[in-house]
Amino acid sequence: MKLTGLAAKMLLLTVGALLVGCTAVQPWERGNLAKPQMALDPYPLQNALRAHNYGSREAAAGGNAAQGGGCGCY
């Protein structure tokens, strides 16, 4: 498979951009990354409760809880 000049440049640019994002985290920087604001889900218990309530009210097809009647009642 032969790459054209533009395709080769785009591939090189993409690989270079991906490699720039890889870095070693120093021990003194790890405290900043461990803050709750940096988590993908900073409130996992609260979000699980909301998802359970939503699934119970809406009778949506969920993966981990019994579903309710779908009347929308609280």
PQR file with spaces between the fields and no chain letter, atoms N, CA, C, O and H, PARSE charges and radii, in Angstrom:
ATOM       1  N    MET     1       0.849   -1.172    0.000 -0.4000 1.5000
ATOM       2  CA   MET     1       0.000    0.000    0.000 -0.0000 2.0000
ATOM       3  C    MET     1       0.891    1.230    0.000  0.5500 1.7000
ATOM       4  O    MET     1       1.713    1.421    0.896 -0.5500 1.4000
ATOM       5  N    LYS     2       0.718    2.041   -0.994 -0.4000 1.5000
ATOM       6  CA   LYS     2       1.545    3.228   -1.120 -0.0000 2.0000
ATOM       7  C    LYS     2       0.739    4.455   -0.702  0.5500 1.7000
ATOM       8  O    LYS     2      -0.380    4.669   -1.168 -0.5500 1.4000
ATOM       9  H    LYS     2       0.050    1.886   -1.722  0.4000 1.0000
ATOM      10  N    LEU     3       1.326    5.251    0.179 -0.4000 1.5000
ATOM      11  CA   LEU     3       0.661    6.464    0.638 -0.0000 2.0000
ATOM      12  C    LEU     3       1.056    7.632   -0.239  0.5500 1.7000
ATOM      13  O    LEU     3       2.211    7.758   -0.644 -0.5500 1.4000
ATOM      14  H    LEU     3       2.235    5.077    0.557  0.4000 1.0000
ATOM      15  N    THR     4       0.099    8.475   -0.525 -0.4000 1.5000
ATOM      16  CA   THR     4       0.409    9.689   -1.263 -0.0000 2.0000
ATOM      17  C    THR     4       1.067   10.677   -0.311  0.5500 1.7000
ATOM      18  O    THR     4       1.095   10.447    0.898 -0.5500 1.4000
ATOM      19  H    THR     4      -0.839    8.372   -0.196  0.4000 1.0000
ATOM      20  N    GLY     5       1.584   11.748   -0.833 -0.4000 1.5000
ATOM      21  CA   GLY     5       2.279   12.734   -0.012 -0.0000 2.0000
ATOM      22  C    GLY     5       1.378   13.328    1.062  0.5500 1.7000
ATOM      23  O    GLY     5       1.804   13.482    2.207 -0.5500 1.4000
ATOM      24  H    GLY     5       1.560   11.934   -1.815  0.4000 1.0000
ATOM      25  N    LEU     6       0.144   13.664    0.712 -0.4000 1.5000
ATOM      26  CA   LEU     6      -0.783   14.263    1.669 -0.0000 2.0000
ATOM      27  C    LEU     6      -1.179   13.261    2.741  0.5500 1.7000
ATOM      28  O    LEU     6      -1.253   13.611    3.919 -0.5500 1.4000
ATOM      29  H    LEU     6      -0.202   13.538   -0.218  0.4000 1.0000
ATOM      30  N    ALA     7      -1.434   12.021    2.347 -0.4000 1.5000
ATOM      31  CA   ALA     7      -1.818   10.995    3.314 -0.0000 2.0000
ATOM      32  C    ALA     7      -0.676   10.704    4.280  0.5500 1.7000
ATOM      33  O    ALA     7      -0.906   10.503    5.472 -0.5500 1.4000
ATOM      34  H    ALA     7      -1.375   11.736    1.390  0.4000 1.0000
ATOM      35  N    ALA     8       0.553   10.681    3.769 -0.4000 1.5000
ATOM      36  CA   ALA     8       1.707   10.436    4.628 -0.0000 2.0000
ATOM      37  C    ALA     8       1.893   11.579    5.625  0.5500 1.7000
ATOM      38  O    ALA     8       2.216   11.344    6.789 -0.5500 1.4000
ATOM      39  H    ALA     8       0.739   10.845    2.800  0.4000 1.0000
ATOM      40  N    LYS     9       1.694   12.794    5.175 -0.4000 1.5000
ATOM      41  CA   LYS     9       1.820   13.947    6.074 -0.0000 2.0000
ATOM      42  C    LYS     9       0.732   13.929    7.143  0.5500 1.7000
ATOM      43  O    LYS     9       0.997   14.239    8.304 -0.5500 1.4000
ATOM      44  H    LYS     9       1.432   12.985    4.228  0.4000 1.0000
ATOM      45  N    MET    10      -0.482   13.570    6.759 -0.4000 1.5000
ATOM      46  CA   MET    10      -1.577   13.502    7.729 -0.0000 2.0000
ATOM      47  C    MET    10      -1.326   12.405    8.753  0.5500 1.7000
ATOM      48  O    MET    10      -1.590   12.590    9.942 -0.5500 1.4000
ATOM      49  H    MET    10      -0.697   13.318    5.816  0.4000 1.0000
ATOM      50  N    LEU    11      -0.818   11.266    8.299 -0.4000 1.5000
ATOM      51  CA   LEU    11      -0.502   10.177    9.208 -0.0000 2.0000
ATOM      52  C    LEU    11       0.602   10.582   10.180  0.5500 1.7000
ATOM      53  O    LEU    11       0.509   10.305   11.375 -0.5500 1.4000
ATOM      54  H    LEU    11      -0.604   11.116    7.334  0.4000 1.0000
ATOM      55  N    LEU    12       1.619   11.218    9.685 -0.4000 1.5000
ATOM      56  CA   LEU    12       2.716   11.682   10.533 -0.0000 2.0000
ATOM      57  C    LEU    12       2.227   12.721   11.541  0.5500 1.7000
ATOM      58  O    LEU    12       2.626   12.690   12.705 -0.5500 1.4000
ATOM      59  H    LEU    12       1.695   11.443    8.714  0.4000 1.0000
ATOM      60  N    LEU    13       1.382   13.622   11.111 -0.4000 1.5000
ATOM      61  CA   LEU    13       0.832   14.644   11.999 -0.0000 2.0000
ATOM      62  C    LEU    13      -0.036   14.019   13.086  0.5500 1.7000
ATOM      63  O    LEU    13       0.036   14.424   14.246 -0.5500 1.4000
ATOM      64  H    LEU    13       1.057   13.648   10.166  0.4000 1.0000
ATOM      65  N    THR    14      -0.841   13.050   12.724 -0.4000 1.5000
ATOM      66  CA   THR    14      -1.708   12.376   13.694 -0.0000 2.0000
ATOM      67  C    THR    14      -0.896   11.605   14.727  0.5500 1.7000
ATOM      68  O    THR    14      -1.162   11.694   15.926 -0.5500 1.4000
ATOM      69  H    THR    14      -0.899   12.721   11.782  0.4000 1.0000
ATOM      70  N    VAL    15       0.091   10.852   14.262 -0.4000 1.5000
ATOM      71  CA   VAL    15       0.940   10.089   15.185 -0.0000 2.0000
ATOM      72  C    VAL    15       1.710   11.035   16.096  0.5500 1.7000
ATOM      73  O    VAL    15       1.854   10.768   17.288 -0.5500 1.4000
ATOM      74  H    VAL    15       0.307   10.780   13.289  0.4000 1.0000
ATOM      75  N    GLY    16       2.201   12.128   15.550 -0.4000 1.5000
ATOM      76  CA   GLY    16       2.919   13.107   16.371 -0.0000 2.0000
ATOM      77  C    GLY    16       2.028   13.730   17.424  0.5500 1.7000
ATOM      78  O    GLY    16       2.456   13.923   18.562 -0.5500 1.4000
ATOM      79  H    GLY    16       2.084   12.346   14.581  0.4000 1.0000
ATOM      80  N    ALA    17       0.792   14.048   17.062 -0.4000 1.5000
ATOM      81  CA   ALA    17      -0.140   14.639   18.027 -0.0000 2.0000
ATOM      82  C    ALA    17      -0.492   13.645   19.127  0.5500 1.7000
ATOM      83  O    ALA    17      -0.648   14.043   20.282 -0.5500 1.4000
ATOM      84  H    ALA    17       0.445   13.891   16.137  0.4000 1.0000
ATOM      85  N    LEU    18      -0.621   12.369   18.798 -0.4000 1.5000
ATOM      86  CA   LEU    18      -0.933   11.365   19.801 -0.0000 2.0000
ATOM      87  C    LEU    18       0.243   11.134   20.751  0.5500 1.7000
ATOM      88  O    LEU    18       0.042   10.925   21.947 -0.5500 1.4000
ATOM      89  H    LEU    18      -0.495   12.046   17.860  0.4000 1.0000
ATOM      90  N    LEU    19       1.450   11.172   20.230 -0.4000 1.5000
ATOM      91  CA   LEU    19       2.616   10.934   21.076 -0.0000 2.0000
ATOM      92  C    LEU    19       2.908   12.099   22.009  0.5500 1.7000
ATOM      93  O    LEU    19       3.488   11.898   23.076 -0.5500 1.4000
ATOM      94  H    LEU    19       1.613   11.342   19.258  0.4000 1.0000
ATOM      95  N    VAL    20       2.524   13.293   21.638 -0.4000 1.5000
ATOM      96  CA   VAL    20       2.750   14.454   22.503 -0.0000 2.0000
ATOM      97  C    VAL    20       1.917   14.331   23.764  0.5500 1.7000
ATOM      98  O    VAL    20       2.334   14.808   24.820 -0.5500 1.4000
ATOM      99  H    VAL    20       2.052   13.456   20.771  0.4000 1.0000
ATOM     100  N    GLY    21       0.747   13.702   23.686 -0.4000 1.5000
ATOM     101  CA   GLY    21      -0.137   13.563   24.841 -0.0000 2.0000
ATOM     102  C    GLY    21       0.354   12.541   25.848  0.5500 1.7000
ATOM     103  O    GLY    21      -0.146   12.515   26.973 -0.5500 1.4000
ATOM     104  H    GLY    21       0.408   13.314   22.829  0.4000 1.0000
ATOM     105  N    CYS    22       1.302   11.706   25.493 -0.4000 1.5000
ATOM     106  CA   CYS    22       1.827   10.694   26.411 -0.0000 2.0000
ATOM     107  C    CYS    22       2.983   11.291   27.203  0.5500 1.7000
ATOM     108  O    CYS    22       3.985   11.717   26.629 -0.5500 1.4000
ATOM     109  H    CYS    22       1.708   11.727   24.580  0.4000 1.0000
ATOM     110  N    THR    23       2.838   11.319   28.495 -0.4000 1.5000
ATOM     111  CA   THR    23       3.902   11.846   29.334 -0.0000 2.0000
ATOM     112  C    THR    23       3.886   11.143   30.682  0.5500 1.7000
ATOM     113  O    THR    23       2.866   10.595   31.098 -0.5500 1.4000
ATOM     114  H    THR    23       2.024   10.973   28.960  0.4000 1.0000
ATOM     115  N    ALA    24       5.001   11.166   31.342 -0.4000 1.5000
ATOM     116  CA   ALA    24       5.083   10.597   32.686 -0.0000 2.0000
ATOM     117  C    ALA    24       4.586   11.631   33.688  0.5500 1.7000
ATOM     118  O    ALA    24       4.931   12.809   33.599 -0.5500 1.4000
ATOM     119  H    ALA    24       5.830   11.612   31.003  0.4000 1.0000
ATOM     120  N    VAL    25       3.783   11.188   34.629 -0.4000 1.5000
ATOM     121  CA   VAL    25       3.263   12.079   35.663 -0.0000 2.0000
ATOM     122  C    VAL    25       4.219   12.021   36.848  0.5500 1.7000
ATOM     123  O    VAL    25       4.515   10.949   37.376 -0.5500 1.4000
ATOM     124  H    VAL    25       3.503   10.231   34.701  0.4000 1.0000
ATOM     125  N    GLN    26       4.687   13.175   37.248 -0.4000 1.5000
ATOM     126  CA   GLN    26       5.616   13.252   38.369 -0.0000 2.0000
ATOM     127  C    GLN    26       4.866   13.051   39.691  0.5500 1.7000
ATOM     128  O    GLN    26       3.673   13.344   39.770 -0.5500 1.4000
ATOM     129  H    GLN    26       4.446   14.046   36.819  0.4000 1.0000
ATOM     130  N    PRO    27       5.554   12.553   40.733 -0.5600 1.5000
ATOM     131  CA   PRO    27       4.879   12.297   42.011  0.2800 2.0000
ATOM     132  C    PRO    27       4.193   13.532   42.588  0.5500 1.7000
ATOM     133  O    PRO    27       3.133   13.396   43.199 -0.5500 1.4000
ATOM     134  N    TRP    28       4.743   14.710   42.423 -0.4000 1.5000
ATOM     135  CA   TRP    28       4.137   15.907   42.997 -0.0000 2.0000
ATOM     136  C    TRP    28       2.943   16.401   42.184  0.5500 1.7000
ATOM     137  O    TRP    28       2.202   17.272   42.641 -0.5500 1.4000
ATOM     138  H    TRP    28       5.605   14.820   41.927  0.4000 1.0000
ATOM     139  N    GLU    29       2.747   15.849   40.976 -0.4000 1.5000
ATOM     140  CA   GLU    29       1.606   16.226   40.149 -0.0000 2.0000
ATOM     141  C    GLU    29       0.412   15.295   40.351  0.5500 1.7000
ATOM     142  O    GLU    29      -0.697   15.609   39.917 -0.5500 1.4000
ATOM     143  H    GLU    29       3.349   15.141   40.605  0.4000 1.0000
ATOM     144  N    ARG    30       0.622   14.184   40.986 -0.4000 1.5000
ATOM     145  CA   ARG    30      -0.436   13.184   41.125 -0.0000 2.0000
ATOM     146  C    ARG    30      -1.546   13.647   42.046  0.5500 1.7000
ATOM     147  O    ARG    30      -2.686   13.205   41.900 -0.5500 1.4000
ATOM     148  H    ARG    30       1.523   13.929   41.338  0.4000 1.0000
ATOM     149  N    GLY    31      -1.248   14.520   42.985 -0.4000 1.5000
ATOM     150  CA   GLY    31      -2.280   15.047   43.867 -0.0000 2.0000
ATOM     151  C    GLY    31      -3.327   15.838   43.100  0.5500 1.7000
ATOM     152  O    GLY    31      -4.511   15.773   43.429 -0.5500 1.4000
ATOM     153  H    GLY    31      -0.323   14.879   43.104  0.4000 1.0000
ATOM     154  N    ASN    32      -2.912   16.580   42.087 -0.4000 1.5000
ATOM     155  CA   ASN    32      -3.863   17.339   41.279 -0.0000 2.0000
ATOM     156  C    ASN    32      -4.756   16.423   40.452  0.5500 1.7000
ATOM     157  O    ASN    32      -5.935   16.714   40.253 -0.5500 1.4000
ATOM     158  H    ASN    32      -1.950   16.633   41.820  0.4000 1.0000
ATOM     159  N    LEU    33      -4.193   15.317   39.972 -0.4000 1.5000
ATOM     160  CA   LEU    33      -4.973   14.396   39.152 -0.0000 2.0000
ATOM     161  C    LEU    33      -5.908   13.533   39.986  0.5500 1.7000
ATOM     162  O    LEU    33      -6.841   12.943   39.441 -0.5500 1.4000
ATOM     163  H    LEU    33      -3.235   15.081   40.134  0.4000 1.0000
ATOM     164  N    ALA    34      -5.683   13.446   41.287 -0.4000 1.5000
ATOM     165  CA   ALA    34      -6.509   12.626   42.159 -0.0000 2.0000
ATOM     166  C    ALA    34      -7.688   13.399   42.744  0.5500 1.7000
ATOM     167  O    ALA    34      -8.462   12.834   43.516 -0.5500 1.4000
ATOM     168  H    ALA    34      -4.926   13.926   41.730  0.4000 1.0000
ATOM     169  N    LYS    35      -7.841   14.668   42.397 -0.4000 1.5000
ATOM     170  CA   LYS    35      -8.952   15.464   42.922 -0.0000 2.0000
ATOM     171  C    LYS    35     -10.276   14.952   42.365  0.5500 1.7000
ATOM     172  O    LYS    35     -10.320   14.429   41.251 -0.5500 1.4000
ATOM     173  H    LYS    35      -7.212   15.127   41.769  0.4000 1.0000
ATOM     174  N    PRO    36     -11.357   15.097   43.132 -0.5600 1.5000
ATOM     175  CA   PRO    36     -12.663   14.617   42.658  0.2800 2.0000
ATOM     176  C    PRO    36     -13.113   15.281   41.355  0.5500 1.7000
ATOM     177  O    PRO    36     -13.843   14.668   40.576 -0.5500 1.4000
ATOM     178  N    GLN    37     -12.694   16.505   41.111 -0.4000 1.5000
ATOM     179  CA   GLN    37     -13.101   17.203   39.886 -0.0000 2.0000
ATOM     180  C    GLN    37     -12.515   16.541   38.646  0.5500 1.7000
ATOM     181  O    GLN    37     -13.043   16.722   37.549 -0.5500 1.4000
ATOM     182  H    GLN    37     -12.101   17.002   41.745  0.4000 1.0000
ATOM     183  N    MET    38     -11.443   15.783   38.794 -0.4000 1.5000
ATOM     184  CA   MET    38     -10.790   15.155   37.651 -0.0000 2.0000
ATOM     185  C    MET    38     -11.388   13.794   37.307  0.5500 1.7000
ATOM     186  O    MET    38     -11.030   13.205   36.287 -0.5500 1.4000
ATOM     187  H    MET    38     -11.014   15.636   39.685  0.4000 1.0000
ATOM     188  N    ALA    39     -12.292   13.288   38.142 -0.4000 1.5000
ATOM     189  CA   ALA    39     -12.898   11.977   37.897 -0.0000 2.0000
ATOM     190  C    ALA    39     -13.882   12.064   36.733  0.5500 1.7000
ATOM     191  O    ALA    39     -14.487   13.110   36.499 -0.5500 1.4000
ATOM     192  H    ALA    39     -12.584   13.766   38.970  0.4000 1.0000
ATOM     193  N    LEU    40     -14.035   10.967   36.013 -0.4000 1.5000
ATOM     194  CA   LEU    40     -15.013   10.929   34.938 -0.0000 2.0000
ATOM     195  C    LEU    40     -16.420   11.066   35.494  0.5500 1.7000
ATOM     196  O    LEU    40     -17.276   11.693   34.870 -0.5500 1.4000
ATOM     197  H    LEU    40     -13.543   10.117   36.203  0.4000 1.0000
ATOM     198  N    ASP    41     -16.664   10.488   36.653 -0.4000 1.5000
ATOM     199  CA   ASP    41     -17.954   10.579   37.322 -0.0000 2.0000
ATOM     200  C    ASP    41     -17.686   10.997   38.767  0.5500 1.7000
ATOM     201  O    ASP    41     -17.448   10.134   39.611 -0.5500 1.4000
ATOM     202  H    ASP    41     -15.968    9.978   37.159  0.4000 1.0000
ATOM     203  N    PRO    42     -17.716   12.309   39.079 -0.5600 1.5000
ATOM     204  CA   PRO    42     -17.336   12.751   40.418  0.2800 2.0000
ATOM     205  C    PRO    42     -18.323   12.334   41.504  0.5500 1.7000
ATOM     206  O    PRO    42     -17.949   12.302   42.676 -0.5500 1.4000
ATOM     207  N    TYR    43     -19.560   12.015   41.160 -0.4000 1.5000
ATOM     208  CA   TYR    43     -20.561   11.607   42.144 -0.0000 2.0000
ATOM     209  C    TYR    43     -21.194   10.285   41.718  0.5500 1.7000
ATOM     210  O    TYR    43     -22.351   10.270   41.298 -0.5500 1.4000
ATOM     211  H    TYR    43     -19.864   12.041   40.207  0.4000 1.0000
ATOM     212  N    PRO    44     -20.463    9.178   41.818 -0.5600 1.5000
ATOM     213  CA   PRO    44     -20.982    7.916   41.290  0.2800 2.0000
ATOM     214  C    PRO    44     -22.213    7.401   42.031  0.5500 1.7000
ATOM     215  O    PRO    44     -23.113    6.848   41.399 -0.5500 1.4000
ATOM     216  N    LEU    45     -22.278    7.567   43.355 -0.4000 1.5000
ATOM     217  CA   LEU    45     -23.431    7.069   44.093 -0.0000 2.0000
ATOM     218  C    LEU    45     -24.684    7.879   43.767  0.5500 1.7000
ATOM     219  O    LEU    45     -25.764    7.316   43.589 -0.5500 1.4000
ATOM     220  H    LEU    45     -21.547    8.016   43.869  0.4000 1.0000
ATOM     221  N    GLN    46     -24.538    9.183   43.691 -0.4000 1.5000
ATOM     222  CA   GLN    46     -25.672   10.037   43.362 -0.0000 2.0000
ATOM     223  C    GLN    46     -26.181    9.738   41.952  0.5500 1.7000
ATOM     224  O    GLN    46     -27.391    9.687   41.731 -0.5500 1.4000
ATOM     225  H    GLN    46     -23.660    9.641   43.836  0.4000 1.0000
ATOM     226  N    ASN    47     -25.287    9.544   41.013 -0.4000 1.5000
ATOM     227  CA   ASN    47     -25.698    9.248   39.646 -0.0000 2.0000
ATOM     228  C    ASN    47     -26.335    7.867   39.531  0.5500 1.7000
ATOM     229  O    ASN    47     -27.252    7.676   38.732 -0.5500 1.4000
ATOM     230  H    ASN    47     -24.304    9.585   41.192  0.4000 1.0000
ATOM     231  N    ALA    48     -25.866    6.909   40.313 -0.4000 1.5000
ATOM     232  CA   ALA    48     -26.481    5.583   40.304 -0.0000 2.0000
ATOM     233  C    ALA    48     -27.901    5.650   40.863  0.5500 1.7000
ATOM     234  O    ALA    48     -28.804    4.991   40.348 -0.5500 1.4000
ATOM     235  H    ALA    48     -25.121    7.064   40.962  0.4000 1.0000
ATOM     236  N    LEU    49     -28.098    6.440   41.909 -0.4000 1.5000
ATOM     237  CA   LEU    49     -29.438    6.598   42.480 -0.0000 2.0000
ATOM     238  C    LEU    49     -30.369    7.281   41.483  0.5500 1.7000
ATOM     239  O    LEU    49     -31.520    6.874   41.333 -0.5500 1.4000
ATOM     240  H    LEU    49     -27.365    6.976   42.327  0.4000 1.0000
ATOM     241  N    ARG    50     -29.882    8.312   40.802 -0.4000 1.5000
ATOM     242  CA   ARG    50     -30.704    8.988   39.793 -0.0000 2.0000
ATOM     243  C    ARG    50     -31.065    8.041   38.648  0.5500 1.7000
ATOM     244  O    ARG    50     -32.197    8.048   38.164 -0.5500 1.4000
ATOM     245  H    ARG    50     -28.947    8.644   40.923  0.4000 1.0000
ATOM     246  N    ALA    51     -30.112    7.240   38.223 -0.4000 1.5000
ATOM     247  CA   ALA    51     -30.383    6.291   37.142 -0.0000 2.0000
ATOM     248  C    ALA    51     -31.405    5.248   37.579  0.5500 1.7000
ATOM     249  O    ALA    51     -32.268    4.857   36.793 -0.5500 1.4000
ATOM     250  H    ALA    51     -29.192    7.235   38.616  0.4000 1.0000
ATOM     251  N    HIS    52     -31.311    4.801   38.820 -0.4000 1.5000
ATOM     252  CA   HIS    52     -32.275    3.825   39.341 -0.0000 2.0000
ATOM     253  C    HIS    52     -33.671    4.442   39.402  0.5500 1.7000
ATOM     254  O    HIS    52     -34.651    3.815   38.999 -0.5500 1.4000
ATOM     255  H    HIS    52     -30.610    5.119   39.458  0.4000 1.0000
ATOM     256  N    ASN    53     -33.756    5.664   39.902 -0.4000 1.5000
ATOM     257  CA   ASN    53     -35.055    6.334   39.973 -0.0000 2.0000
ATOM     258  C    ASN    53     -35.630    6.558   38.584  0.5500 1.7000
ATOM     259  O    ASN    53     -36.824    6.347   38.374 -0.5500 1.4000
ATOM     260  H    ASN    53     -32.960    6.173   40.229  0.4000 1.0000
ATOM     261  N    TYR    54     -34.826    6.971   37.655 -0.4000 1.5000
ATOM     262  CA   TYR    54     -35.287    7.204   36.291 -0.0000 2.0000
ATOM     263  C    TYR    54     -35.797    5.905   35.674  0.5500 1.7000
ATOM     264  O    TYR    54     -36.859    5.875   35.053 -0.5500 1.4000
ATOM     265  H    TYR    54     -33.856    7.143   37.826  0.4000 1.0000
ATOM     266  N    GLY    55     -35.033    4.844   35.850 -0.4000 1.5000
ATOM     267  CA   GLY    55     -35.444    3.553   35.289 -0.0000 2.0000
ATOM     268  C    GLY    55     -36.712    3.025   35.924  0.5500 1.7000
ATOM     269  O    GLY    55     -37.532    2.401   35.251 -0.5500 1.4000
ATOM     270  H    GLY    55     -34.170    4.868   36.354  0.4000 1.0000
ATOM     271  N    SER    56     -36.884    3.271   37.229 -0.4000 1.5000
ATOM     272  CA   SER    56     -38.089    2.806   37.908 -0.0000 2.0000
ATOM     273  C    SER    56     -39.316    3.579   37.447  0.5500 1.7000
ATOM     274  O    SER    56     -40.398    3.005   37.320 -0.5500 1.4000
ATOM     275  H    SER    56     -36.218    3.778   37.776  0.4000 1.0000
ATOM     276  N    ARG    57     -39.160    4.856   37.197 -0.4000 1.5000
ATOM     277  CA   ARG    57     -40.303    5.678   36.778 -0.0000 2.0000
ATOM     278  C    ARG    57     -40.646    5.484   35.316  0.5500 1.7000
ATOM     279  O    ARG    57     -41.823    5.452   34.958 -0.5500 1.4000
ATOM     280  H    ARG    57     -38.281    5.322   37.300  0.4000 1.0000
ATOM     281  N    GLU    58     -39.661    5.357   34.481 -0.4000 1.5000
ATOM     282  CA   GLU    58     -39.884    5.349   33.040 -0.0000 2.0000
ATOM     283  C    GLU    58     -40.049    3.963   32.447  0.5500 1.7000
ATOM     284  O    GLU    58     -40.431    3.832   31.284 -0.5500 1.4000
ATOM     285  H    GLU    58     -38.705    5.384   34.771  0.4000 1.0000
ATOM     286  N    ALA    59     -39.774    2.943   33.213 -0.4000 1.5000
ATOM     287  CA   ALA    59     -39.845    1.560   32.730 -0.0000 2.0000
ATOM     288  C    ALA    59     -38.932    1.370   31.524  0.5500 1.7000
ATOM     289  O    ALA    59     -39.240    0.609   30.607 -0.5500 1.4000
ATOM     290  H    ALA    59     -39.465    3.049   34.157  0.4000 1.0000
ATOM     291  N    ALA    60     -37.810    2.073   31.544 -0.4000 1.5000
ATOM     292  CA   ALA    60     -36.837    1.941   30.463 -0.0000 2.0000
ATOM     293  C    ALA    60     -36.092    0.624   30.628  0.5500 1.7000
ATOM     294  O    ALA    60     -35.930    0.121   31.741 -0.5500 1.4000
ATOM     295  H    ALA    60     -37.560    2.692   32.289  0.4000 1.0000
ATOM     296  N    ALA    61     -35.652    0.088   29.534 -0.4000 1.5000
ATOM     297  CA   ALA    61     -34.905   -1.162   29.583 -0.0000 2.0000
ATOM     298  C    ALA    61     -33.513   -0.879   30.108  0.5500 1.7000
ATOM     299  O    ALA    61     -32.704   -0.260   29.418 -0.5500 1.4000
ATOM     300  H    ALA    61     -35.784    0.496   28.631  0.4000 1.0000
ATOM     301  N    GLY    62     -33.227   -1.322   31.317 -0.4000 1.5000
ATOM     302  CA   GLY    62     -31.928   -1.098   31.933 -0.0000 2.0000
ATOM     303  C    GLY    62     -31.182   -2.394   32.089  0.5500 1.7000
ATOM     304  O    GLY    62     -31.706   -3.468   31.796 -0.5500 1.4000
ATOM     305  H    GLY    62     -33.884   -1.825   31.877  0.4000 1.0000
ATOM     306  N    GLY    63     -29.957   -2.289   32.552 -0.4000 1.5000
ATOM     307  CA   GLY    63     -29.140   -3.478   32.649 -0.0000 2.0000
ATOM     308  C    GLY    63     -29.001   -4.047   34.036  0.5500 1.7000
ATOM     309  O    GLY    63     -28.608   -5.204   34.184 -0.5500 1.4000
ATOM     310  H    GLY    63     -29.531   -1.416   32.790  0.4000 1.0000
ATOM     311  N    ASN    64     -29.312   -3.265   35.074 -0.4000 1.5000
ATOM     312  CA   ASN    64     -28.962   -3.771   36.400 -0.0000 2.0000
ATOM     313  C    ASN    64     -30.052   -3.583   37.442  0.5500 1.7000
ATOM     314  O    ASN    64     -29.763   -3.756   38.626 -0.5500 1.4000
ATOM     315  H    ASN    64     -29.631   -2.325   34.955  0.4000 1.0000
ATOM     316  N    ALA    65     -31.273   -3.244   37.087 -0.4000 1.5000
ATOM     317  CA   ALA    65     -32.300   -3.021   38.100 -0.0000 2.0000
ATOM     318  C    ALA    65     -33.662   -3.442   37.553  0.5500 1.7000
ATOM     319  O    ALA    65     -33.890   -3.452   36.343 -0.5500 1.4000
ATOM     320  H    ALA    65     -31.508   -3.103   36.125  0.4000 1.0000
ATOM     321  N    ALA    66     -34.557   -3.787   38.474 -0.4000 1.5000
ATOM     322  CA   ALA    66     -35.929   -4.089   38.081 -0.0000 2.0000
ATOM     323  C    ALA    66     -36.615   -2.796   37.663  0.5500 1.7000
ATOM     324  O    ALA    66     -36.393   -1.747   38.269 -0.5500 1.4000
ATOM     325  H    ALA    66     -34.371   -3.779   39.456  0.4000 1.0000
ATOM     326  N    GLN    67     -37.431   -2.867   36.653 -0.4000 1.5000
ATOM     327  CA   GLN    67     -38.060   -1.665   36.126 -0.0000 2.0000
ATOM     328  C    GLN    67     -39.487   -1.552   36.637  0.5500 1.7000
ATOM     329  O    GLN    67     -40.135   -2.555   36.935 -0.5500 1.4000
ATOM     330  H    GLN    67     -37.612   -3.719   36.161  0.4000 1.0000
ATOM     331  N    GLY    68     -39.967   -0.317   36.734 -0.4000 1.5000
ATOM     332  CA   GLY    68     -41.300   -0.043   37.272 -0.0000 2.0000
ATOM     333  C    GLY    68     -42.357   -0.019   36.192  0.5500 1.7000
ATOM     334  O    GLY    68     -42.165   -0.518   35.083 -0.5500 1.4000
ATOM     335  H    GLY    68     -39.441    0.498   36.492  0.4000 1.0000
ATOM     336  N    GLY    69     -43.480    0.579   36.553 -0.4000 1.5000
ATOM     337  CA   GLY    69     -44.641    0.581   35.671 -0.0000 2.0000
ATOM     338  C    GLY    69     -44.611    1.630   34.587  0.5500 1.7000
ATOM     339  O    GLY    69     -45.312    1.497   33.584 -0.5500 1.4000
ATOM     340  H    GLY    69     -43.635    0.985   37.453  0.4000 1.0000
ATOM     341  N    GLY    70     -43.820    2.667   34.761 -0.4000 1.5000
ATOM     342  CA   GLY    70     -43.716    3.689   33.722 -0.0000 2.0000
ATOM     343  C    GLY    70     -44.740    4.787   33.835  0.5500 1.7000
ATOM     344  O    GLY    70     -44.985    5.491   32.855 -0.5500 1.4000
ATOM     345  H    GLY    70     -43.251    2.776   35.576  0.4000 1.0000
ATOM     346  N    CYS    71     -45.356    4.964   35.002 -0.4000 1.5000
ATOM     347  CA   CYS    71     -46.370    5.993   35.139 -0.0000 2.0000
ATOM     348  C    CYS    71     -45.755    7.376   35.320  0.5500 1.7000
ATOM     349  O    CYS    71     -46.453    8.373   35.138 -0.5500 1.4000
ATOM     350  H    CYS    71     -45.157    4.392   35.798  0.4000 1.0000
ATOM     351  N    GLY    72     -44.487    7.471   35.668 -0.4000 1.5000
ATOM     352  CA   GLY    72     -43.840    8.762   35.876 -0.0000 2.0000
ATOM     353  C    GLY    72     -44.015    9.285   37.281  0.5500 1.7000
ATOM     354  O    GLY    72     -43.641   10.425   37.557 -0.5500 1.4000
ATOM     355  H    GLY    72     -43.920    6.661   35.816  0.4000 1.0000
ATOM     356  N    CYS    73     -44.566    8.497   38.173 -0.4000 1.5000
ATOM     357  CA   CYS    73     -44.769    8.935   39.556 -0.0000 2.0000
ATOM     358  C    CYS    73     -43.450    8.957   40.319  0.5500 1.7000
ATOM     359  O    CYS    73     -42.511    8.229   39.997 -0.5500 1.4000
ATOM     360  H    CYS    73     -44.870    7.571   37.948  0.4000 1.0000
ATOM     361  N    TYR    74     -43.406    9.802   41.330 -0.4000 1.5000
ATOM     362  CA   TYR    74     -42.208    9.860   42.174 -0.0000 2.0000
ATOM     363  C    TYR    74     -42.394    9.035   43.398  0.5500 1.7000
ATOM     364  O    TYR    74     -41.494    8.958   44.233 -0.5500 1.4000
ATOM     365  H    TYR    74     -44.169   10.393   41.592  0.4000 1.0000
